[in-house]
């Protein structure tokens, strides 16, 4: 049975049983490296390192531009 702890009248899972929250980020195209594209990749990368399970949805992406990121999060291409 899963252990739970009670905090201010709420029952929360303990750290052992806590699962990552799923989060989707949708951005049209990541074929260039400019302001908003950087922000999307920074956010996806940082959130993925914390308690979130990130999926990035985009129509197209040039992965050669984003080599500095490990891209451990999932990237899914959308149909046109």
HELIX and SHEET records of a PDB file:
HELIX    1   1 UNK A   35  UNK A   49  1                                  15    
HELIX    2   2 UNK A   63  UNK A   66  5                                   4    
SHEET    1   A 2 UNK A   4  UNK A   7  0                                        
SHEET    2   A 2 UNK A  10  UNK A  13 -1                                        
SHEET    1   B 3 UNK A  21  UNK A  26  0                                        
SHEET    2   B 3 UNK A  52  UNK A  58  1                                        
SHEET    3   B 3 UNK A  74  UNK A  77  1                                        
SHEET    1   C 2 UNK A  29  UNK A  30  0                                        
SHEET    2   C 2 UNK A  60  UNK A  61  1                                        
END                                                                             
